């Protein structure tokens, strides 16, 4: 899967996605987070953008905002291709990323 937003482009293999978590169930504008199995932020070339992304989301999360074009289709494709664990409740701890091999 390749995701580009706000000048940040990341390529994450389907196997690199462990879960999709809804951030706020009660929000009028849904936001989900992809929980990644490892850190893919090294792909962000600009060191300032890499730092800001890590500060905002952490190194193993990737947001999918309500305004993303064809958002529901995107989430359906991710569910279809990725080997996902059960969704987590909002505010729950993220799973530890798998050790690099």
N, C-alpha and C positions, 0 to 999 in steps of 0.2 A: 504494500500500500504506500502511495506517495501522498504526502500532505504538505501544502504550502499555504502559509498565512502570514501576513505582516512581515514579509521579507524573510521568513524562516521556512526552509524546506527540509523535510525529513522523509527518508525512505525507511519504512519499517516492514520487515517480513511478516506475513500473516502469523507465523509461529511466535513472533515477538510480542503479540498482543495477548495479555492474560485475562483481561476482564474489561467490561464497560460498566461504569458506575454513574448513575444519575446523581448530580451534585445537589439539587434541591427539588424534591418531589412537588413542593407546593408552589413553585415559581410559575408565573404565567409564560415565561420564556425559558423553555427547558435547556439545560446545559448538561452534557455528559462528559466524562473523562475516560479516555482510553488508559488503562493501567498497563504499562509495558513491562516486559520481563527483564529488560536491561536498559542501560543508559544509551540513548541514541543522539544526545545533544552534541557529541563531537562532530556531527555532520554540519552544524551551524558554523559557517566560516568566520563570521564577524564575532570577535570575542566579547564585545559589549552585548550584542543580541543574545549570544549563548549564555552569558551571565544573567541577563534580565529574564530570559526564559526560565532558567533554573530557579531563580528567585521567585518568580511568579507561580510556577507550576510544579517545581521539583524536577528531578532528572528522569523520572519514570512515569510521568503523566503527560497526556496530550489532550487539551480541551477540544470539544466539539460544541460550538455555540449554536444557539437557536437560529441565527441568521445564515448559517452555512447552506449554500444552494443544494437542493435535493438531499437534505439532511436525513430524512427517514430512509431514503433509498441507500444512502451511504451506510447508515447503521445496519440495515438489513444485509448488505453485502459483507460488512465486517463480521456479523453474526454467522453468515453462511460460510466464510472462508477461514476464520480464525478459530483456534481451539480454545474456547473461553471457559473460565471457571464461573461459578455462580456469581451473579451481580452482588455487589456489596451495598450495605445500607449507607446513606449519606453520613459522613463524619467518621466512618469506620477506618481503621488503619489499612493502608495499602499492603498487599502481599509483598514479601521480600523478593527482590529480583533473583532470578536463577543465577547461579554462578556461571561465569563465562567459561566456555570450553575451548 
